[in-house]
Amino acid sequence: MKINVLLLLFFLSFACQAQTLENNTDKIDKAEKELSDAFTTFFSTCLVEKECQKCVEQLASQATDEYKMYLIGTALYTIDEEKSFELHKKAIELKPNELNFSLEYAMQLHRKGLYKEAIPYYLAYKKDVKDDFRIDLWLSECYLNTGKTEKSIEHWKAAIEEGSNTGIDRAIHTIHSRTDQIKKHSELRLKTEQKDKKSTYDLIYLDLNWEIDWWNTLIQKFFLEKDLELIGEIYGKTSEIYLDLSAYSSIKKMSKGYGKADSIKAVLVQSKMIVDNNRFFPNGNITSDLLNVTFTNKILDEKEFFDSRKNELLTLADSTKDIELLNIYAYLEVTVNGKVSEETDKKGWNEYKDERFAMSYFMGLAEKNTYDNPDLEKALSDFPNSALMQFVKMNCAYIEDKEFEDDLIELIKKEFKTLATDPNRYSYRLKGYFHLLENGK
């Protein structure tokens, strides 16, 4: 029997997260064995072919005792946040002294922003499991968000003393990871069945760029196979949309290997896409992906492409209001000219409401940035959860010798959720912010 990547990822996640009291291991193992077929059906068959919500309800119906509630709640942690919370809440209500339940429920409360409520459950778990650095890390975020800065620093220092850099990164991701991909896939399939072309393009893009975490993507082969089959049935296997998406799929697969430039170019030429001044895909994400492949494999030269097709690209972005097309334009602009123009940044920020362009605008201002800049206040209002915008604010306060602690604390709160101010989304900058918080200038 084929076991898909989703099922594998669940069991890997479970192995990493679950820590049990010895006398309850048998109960968890027993429940896991009893749910084995249900999990296999859920991950390998149901989610691939059926509507997500129906699959979730079907799996949740198997939660007939607290241990099955715990296991199914964990399986749904990155699939259905509300159902996962509901099951973990029921499990701990039925068995409030179970160590595993305390940890999972604390994590659930934490990611809901119920920091004060999460703290006692983390502390209860920590009494029995003293060497899990993640608990100190998660307590650090919870204490910071409840105004207890000193306790936050104390637990942060304990976490980084015991945890590796990668461990810290992944523990932060565990709380703040995406939970929308499976549901989004299900919704896009339903819209594809209704011949919504935008959803059809988005569906295959999602399959070919499935996020495992903040640092890695993969091709979700089981979804891709079924989704292309569906598109062939809905639109016909001789339709342009089916042939184009099949070509995109082939190119994406080839791009994962080496020495495939000639083969990739051949598919583009045959499909009459992009190369030789041929058409763009009517989807910004896919066009961006294909252009990245052509530039990486030296099929096209960025400067030559930008010089010859920049107006066409910008016109298409404006006519479709596709932010990813404008983002391609900005990428080429900075590659060729050394910077993104202020006009492009303001268009992306004000017309498309995209945070990336706002940040690019402030990077362009450089030393002209000021703490009281009205544009900065507008950016913070437009993107209230942005660690990037908060960094600009805090940095201005620091440079201008203003009191910066409150702005720094807000930055740390936002950085915890995304690690966005580090280009690679690692926790190095977060460590620097905590050092500054503890030691000042």
C-alpha positions as CSV (number, residue, x, y, z in Angstrom):
1,M,0.0,0.0,0.0
2,K,1.3,3.5,-0.9
3,I,1.7,5.8,2.1
4,N,1.8,9.4,1.0
5,V,4.0,12.2,2.3
6,L,1.3,13.6,4.5
7,L,1.0,10.4,6.5
8,L,4.8,10.1,6.8
9,L,5.0,13.7,8.1
10,F,2.3,13.1,10.7
11,F,4.1,10.1,12.2
12,L,7.5,12.0,12.1
13,S,5.8,14.9,13.9
14,F,4.2,12.6,16.4
15,A,7.5,10.9,17.2
16,C,9.2,14.3,17.8
17,Q,6.5,15.8,19.9
18,A,5.1,13.0,22.0
19,Q,6.6,12.4,25.3
20,T,4.8,10.1,27.6
21,L,4.8,8.9,31.2
22,E,5.9,5.3,31.2
23,N,2.7,4.0,32.7
24,N,0.6,5.5,29.8
25,T,2.7,4.3,26.9
26,D,0.7,1.2,26.5
27,K,-2.6,3.1,26.3
28,I,-1.3,5.5,23.6
29,D,0.3,2.6,21.7
30,K,-3.0,0.6,21.9
31,A,-5.0,3.6,20.6
32,E,-2.5,4.2,17.8
33,K,-2.8,0.6,16.6
34,E,-6.5,0.8,16.7
35,L,-6.5,4.0,14.6
36,S,-3.9,2.7,12.1
37,D,-6.4,2.0,9.4
38,A,-8.3,5.2,10.0
39,F,-5.1,7.3,9.7
40,T,-4.0,5.5,6.5
41,T,-7.4,6.0,4.9
42,F,-7.5,9.7,6.0
43,F,-4.0,10.6,4.7
44,S,-3.6,8.3,1.8
45,T,-7.1,8.2,0.3
46,C,-9.6,10.5,1.8
47,L,-7.7,13.8,1.7
48,V,-6.5,13.1,-1.8
49,E,-9.9,12.4,-3.3
50,K,-12.6,13.9,-1.1
51,E,-13.6,17.2,0.5
52,C,-11.4,18.0,3.5
53,Q,-14.2,18.8,6.0
54,K,-15.8,15.4,5.3
55,C,-12.5,13.6,5.9
56,V,-12.0,15.5,9.1
57,E,-15.4,14.6,10.4
58,Q,-14.9,11.0,9.4
59,L,-11.6,10.8,11.3
60,A,-12.9,12.7,14.3
61,S,-15.8,10.2,14.6
62,Q,-13.2,7.6,15.6
63,A,-12.2,9.6,18.7
64,T,-14.1,7.3,21.1
65,D,-11.9,7.8,24.1
66,E,-9.4,10.3,25.5
67,Y,-6.3,8.7,24.0
68,K,-7.8,8.6,20.5
69,M,-8.9,12.2,21.0
70,Y,-5.3,13.0,21.8
71,L,-3.9,11.2,18.7
72,I,-6.5,12.5,16.3
73,G,-6.2,16.0,17.6
74,T,-2.4,15.7,17.0
75,A,-3.0,14.4,13.5
76,L,-5.2,17.4,12.7
77,Y,-2.8,19.9,14.3
78,T,-1.8,21.4,10.9
79,I,-5.0,20.5,9.0
80,D,-8.0,21.7,11.0
81,E,-7.0,24.0,13.9
82,E,-10.4,24.2,15.5
83,K,-11.2,20.5,15.4
84,S,-7.7,19.8,16.7
85,F,-8.2,22.2,19.6
86,E,-11.6,20.7,20.4
87,L,-10.3,17.2,20.6
88,H,-7.3,18.1,22.8
89,K,-9.6,20.1,25.0
90,K,-11.9,17.2,25.5
91,A,-9.0,14.8,26.1
92,I,-7.6,16.9,28.9
93,E,-11.0,17.4,30.5
94,L,-11.4,13.7,30.6
95,K,-7.9,13.0,32.0
96,P,-6.5,16.3,33.3
97,N,-3.4,14.7,34.8
98,E,-2.1,13.1,31.6
99,L,1.3,14.5,30.8
100,N,0.9,14.3,27.0
101,F,-2.4,16.0,27.1
102,S,-1.0,18.9,29.1
103,L,1.6,19.5,26.5
104,E,-0.6,19.4,23.5
105,Y,-3.3,21.5,25.2
106,A,-0.7,24.1,26.2
107,M,0.5,24.3,22.5
108,Q,-3.1,24.7,21.4
109,L,-3.8,27.5,23.8
110,H,-0.5,29.1,22.9
111,R,-1.1,29.3,19.2
112,K,-4.5,30.8,19.8
113,G,-2.9,33.6,21.7
114,L,-4.2,32.5,25.1
115,Y,-0.8,32.9,26.6
116,K,-1.8,33.3,30.2
117,E,-3.9,30.1,30.0
118,A,-1.1,28.1,28.4
119,I,1.5,28.9,31.0
120,P,0.2,26.6,33.8
121,Y,0.0,23.6,31.4
122,Y,3.6,24.2,30.2
123,L,4.8,24.5,33.8
124,A,3.0,21.3,34.8
125,Y,4.7,19.4,31.9
126,K,8.0,20.9,32.8
127,K,7.9,19.5,36.3
128,D,8.1,16.0,34.9
129,V,10.1,16.6,31.8
130,K,12.9,19.0,32.7
131,D,15.2,18.6,29.7
132,D,12.8,19.7,26.9
133,F,14.2,23.1,25.8
134,R,11.1,23.7,23.8
135,I,9.1,24.3,26.9
136,D,11.4,27.1,28.0
137,L,11.2,28.6,24.5
138,W,7.4,28.5,24.4
139,L,7.2,29.8,28.0
140,S,9.4,32.7,26.9
141,E,6.9,33.8,24.3
142,C,4.0,33.4,26.6
143,Y,5.5,35.4,29.4
144,L,6.6,38.2,27.0
145,N,3.0,38.4,25.8
146,T,1.7,38.6,29.4
147,G,4.0,41.5,30.3
148,K,6.5,39.4,32.3
149,T,9.7,40.5,30.5
150,E,12.2,39.2,33.1
151,K,10.6,35.7,33.1
152,S,10.6,35.7,29.3
153,I,14.3,36.5,29.2
154,E,15.0,33.8,31.9
155,H,13.3,31.1,29.9
156,W,14.7,32.3,26.6
157,K,18.2,32.0,28.0
158,A,17.4,28.5,29.3
159,A,16.1,27.5,25.9
160,I,19.1,28.6,23.8
161,E,21.5,27.1,26.3
162,E,20.0,23.6,25.8
163,G,18.5,23.8,22.2
164,S,20.4,23.9,18.9
165,N,19.8,26.7,16.4
166,T,17.8,24.3,14.2
167,G,15.9,23.0,17.2
168,I,14.9,26.6,18.2
169,D,13.8,27.4,14.7
170,R,11.7,24.3,14.4
171,A,10.1,24.7,17.9
172,I,9.0,28.2,16.9
173,H,7.6,26.8,13.6
174,T,5.7,24.1,15.5
175,I,3.5,26.7,17.2
176,H,3.2,29.1,14.3
177,S,3.1,26.8,11.2
178,R,0.6,27.0,8.4
179,T,-2.7,25.2,9.0
180,D,-4.5,26.1,5.7
181,Q,-2.9,24.1,3.0
182,I,-5.1,21.0,3.1
183,K,-8.3,23.0,3.4
184,K,-7.1,25.3,0.6
185,H,-6.4,22.3,-1.6
186,S,-9.9,21.0,-1.0
187,E,-11.5,24.4,-1.8
188,L,-9.5,24.7,-5.0
189,R,-10.5,21.3,-6.1
190,L,-14.2,22.1,-5.6
191,K,-13.8,25.3,-7.6
192,T,-11.9,23.5,-10.3
193,E,-14.9,21.2,-10.7
194,Q,-16.9,24.3,-11.4
195,K,-14.4,25.3,-14.1
196,D,-13.0,28.3,-12.2
197,K,-9.7,28.7,-14.1
198,K,-7.9,30.8,-11.5
199,S,-8.5,28.1,-8.9
200,T,-7.4,25.5,-11.4
201,Y,-4.0,27.2,-11.9
202,D,-3.7,27.8,-8.1
203,L,-4.4,24.1,-7.4
204,I,-1.5,22.8,-9.5
205,Y,0.8,25.5,-8.2
206,L,0.0,24.4,-4.7
207,D,0.6,20.8,-5.5
208,L,4.0,21.6,-7.0
209,N,5.1,23.9,-4.2
210,W,3.8,22.3,-1.1
211,E,5.2,23.8,2.1
212,I,6.6,21.3,4.6
213,D,7.8,24.1,6.8
214,W,9.2,27.7,6.5
215,W,12.4,26.3,4.8
216,N,11.3,23.5,2.5
217,T,8.8,22.6,-0.2
218,L,8.1,19.5,-2.1
219,I,5.9,18.2,-4.9
220,Q,2.8,16.6,-3.4
221,K,2.7,13.8,-5.9
222,F,-0.5,12.1,-4.7
223,F,-2.5,15.3,-5.0
224,L,-0.8,16.3,-8.3
225,E,-1.7,13.0,-10.0
226,K,-5.4,13.2,-8.9
227,D,-5.7,16.9,-9.7
228,L,-4.3,16.7,-13.2
229,E,-6.7,13.7,-13.8
230,L,-9.6,15.9,-12.6
231,I,-8.6,18.8,-14.8
232,G,-8.4,16.4,-17.8
233,E,-11.9,15.2,-17.0
234,I,-13.3,18.7,-16.5
235,Y,-11.7,20.6,-19.3
236,G,-10.6,17.8,-21.6
237,K,-7.1,16.4,-22.2
238,T,-6.7,18.4,-25.4
239,S,-7.6,21.7,-23.7
240,E,-5.0,24.5,-23.4
241,I,-5.3,24.6,-19.6
242,Y,-4.7,20.9,-19.2
243,L,-1.7,20.9,-21.7
244,D,-0.2,24.0,-20.1
245,L,-0.5,22.7,-16.5
246,S,0.9,19.3,-17.6
247,A,3.9,21.1,-19.2
248,Y,4.4,23.2,-16.0
249,S,4.3,20.0,-14.0
250,S,6.9,18.4,-16.2
251,I,9.2,21.4,-16.0
252,K,8.9,21.6,-12.3
253,K,9.8,18.0,-11.9
254,M,12.8,18.4,-14.2
255,S,14.0,21.5,-12.3
256,K,14.6,19.4,-9.2
257,G,17.4,17.6,-11.1
258,Y,20.7,18.7,-12.8
259,G,21.6,19.2,-16.4
260,K,18.0,19.6,-17.5
261,A,18.2,23.0,-19.2
262,D,17.8,21.7,-22.8
263,S,14.8,19.5,-21.8
264,I,13.1,22.3,-19.9
265,K,13.6,24.7,-22.9
266,A,12.2,22.0,-25.3
267,V,9.0,21.8,-23.2
268,L,8.7,25.6,-23.1
269,V,9.2,25.9,-26.9
270,Q,6.7,23.1,-27.6
271,S,4.2,24.7,-25.4
272,K,4.9,28.2,-26.8
273,M,5.4,29.7,-23.4
274,I,7.8,32.5,-22.3
275,V,10.9,31.7,-24.4
276,D,11.2,33.2,-28.0
277,N,8.9,36.1,-26.8
278,N,6.0,33.7,-26.3
279,R,3.1,34.1,-23.9
280,F,3.2,34.2,-20.1
281,F,1.0,32.0,-18.0
282,P,-2.2,33.8,-16.9
283,N,-1.1,33.2,-13.3
284,G,1.5,35.2,-11.4
285,N,2.7,32.4,-9.2
286,I,3.3,30.0,-12.1
287,T,4.9,32.6,-14.3
288,S,7.2,33.6,-11.5
289,D,8.1,29.9,-10.9
290,L,8.8,29.3,-14.6
291,L,10.9,32.4,-15.0
292,N,12.9,31.4,-11.9
293,V,13.5,28.1,-13.6
294,T,14.6,29.7,-16.8
295,F,16.9,32.1,-15.1
296,T,18.5,29.5,-12.8
297,N,19.1,27.2,-15.8
298,K,20.5,30.0,-18.0
299,I,17.7,29.5,-20.5
300,L,17.0,33.2,-20.4
301,D,19.1,36.2,-19.3
302,E,17.5,38.5,-16.8
303,K,18.8,41.7,-18.3
304,E,17.8,40.8,-21.9
305,F,14.4,39.6,-20.7
306,F,13.8,42.7,-18.7
307,D,14.9,45.1,-21.5
308,S,12.7,43.4,-24.0
309,R,9.6,42.5,-22.0
310,K,9.3,44.7,-19.0
311,N,6.5,46.8,-20.4
312,E,4.5,43.7,-21.3
313,L,5.1,42.3,-17.8
314,L,4.0,45.4,-16.0
315,T,0.9,45.9,-18.2
316,L,-0.1,42.3,-17.5
317,A,0.4,42.8,-13.8
318,D,-1.8,46.0,-13.8
319,S,-4.5,44.4,-16.0
320,T,-4.8,41.3,-13.9
321,K,-3.9,42.9,-10.5
322,D,-1.7,39.9,-9.9
323,I,0.8,40.8,-7.2
324,E,3.2,38.0,-8.2
325,L,3.5,39.4,-11.7
326,L,4.5,42.8,-10.2
327,N,6.9,41.0,-7.8
328,I,8.6,39.4,-10.8
329,Y,8.9,42.9,-12.3
330,A,10.4,44.2,-9.1
331,Y,12.9,41.3,-8.9
332,L,14.1,41.9,-12.4
333,E,14.3,45.7,-11.7
334,V,16.6,45.1,-8.8
335,T,18.6,42.5,-10.6
336,V,19.2,44.8,-13.6
337,N,19.2,48.2,-12.1
338,G,20.5,47.4,-8.6
339,K,17.3,48.6,-6.8
340,V,13.5,48.7,-7.0
341,S,12.2,52.0,-8.1
342,E,10.1,54.0,-5.6
343,E,7.3,54.0,-8.1
344,T,7.2,50.2,-8.1
345,D,7.4,50.0,-4.3
346,K,4.6,52.4,-3.8
347,K,2.4,50.7,-6.4
348,G,2.9,47.3,-4.7
349,W,2.3,48.8,-1.3
350,N,-0.6,51.1,-1.9
351,E,-2.4,49.5,-4.8
352,Y,-1.7,45.8,-4.2
353,K,-1.4,46.1,-0.4
354,D,1.7,43.9,-0.3
355,E,4.1,44.1,2.7
356,R,7.1,43.1,0.7
357,F,6.9,46.4,-1.3
358,A,6.5,48.5,1.8
359,M,9.6,47.0,3.3
360,S,11.5,47.5,0.0
361,Y,10.4,51.2,0.1
362,F,11.9,51.7,3.5
363,M,15.1,49.9,2.5
364,G,15.3,52.3,-0.3
365,L,15.0,55.3,2.1
366,A,18.0,53.9,4.1
367,E,19.4,56.7,6.3
368,K,16.4,58.9,5.4
369,N,14.1,56.7,7.6
370,T,12.9,58.5,10.7
371,Y,11.0,57.3,13.7
372,D,8.2,59.9,13.2
373,N,7.9,59.4,9.4
374,P,4.1,59.4,8.6
375,D,4.8,56.7,5.9
376,L,6.1,54.4,8.6
377,E,3.0,55.0,10.8
378,K,0.9,54.1,7.7
379,A,2.9,51.0,7.1
380,L,2.5,49.9,10.7
381,S,-1.3,50.5,10.3
382,D,-1.5,48.7,7.0
383,F,0.5,45.7,8.3
384,P,-0.1,45.5,12.1
385,N,1.4,42.1,12.5
386,S,4.5,42.7,10.4
387,A,7.8,42.1,12.2
388,L,9.5,43.8,9.2
389,M,7.7,47.1,9.7
390,Q,8.2,46.9,13.5
391,F,11.9,46.4,12.9
392,V,12.1,49.6,10.9
393,K,10.3,51.4,13.8
394,M,12.6,49.9,16.5
395,N,15.7,50.5,14.5
396,C,14.9,54.2,14.0
397,A,14.3,54.6,17.7
398,Y,17.7,53.0,18.4
399,I,19.6,55.1,15.9
400,E,17.9,58.3,17.0
401,D,18.7,57.5,20.6
402,K,15.1,57.3,21.7
403,E,13.7,55.0,24.3
404,F,13.3,51.8,22.3
405,E,12.3,49.0,24.8
406,D,8.6,49.1,24.1
407,D,9.2,48.9,20.3
408,L,11.8,46.2,20.8
409,I,9.3,44.1,22.8
410,E,6.7,44.5,20.1
411,L,9.3,43.4,17.6
412,I,10.1,40.3,19.5
413,K,6.5,39.4,19.8
414,K,6.0,39.7,16.1
415,E,9.3,38.0,15.2
416,F,8.3,35.0,17.4
417,K,5.4,34.3,15.0
418,T,7.3,34.5,11.7
419,L,11.1,34.9,12.1
420,A,10.5,37.3,9.2
421,T,13.3,39.8,9.8
422,D,15.9,37.1,9.1
423,P,16.3,36.5,5.3
424,N,16.4,32.8,5.8
425,R,13.8,32.7,8.6
426,Y,16.2,31.5,11.2
427,S,16.2,32.6,14.9
428,Y,19.6,34.4,14.8
429,R,18.0,37.9,14.8
430,L,15.6,36.9,17.5
431,K,18.6,36.0,19.6
432,G,20.0,39.4,18.9
433,Y,16.8,41.1,19.9
434,F,16.7,39.2,23.2
435,H,20.3,40.2,23.9
436,L,19.5,43.8,23.3
437,L,16.4,43.5,25.5
438,E,18.4,42.1,28.4
439,N,21.5,44.3,28.1
440,G,20.3,47.5,26.4
441,K,22.8,49.5,24.4
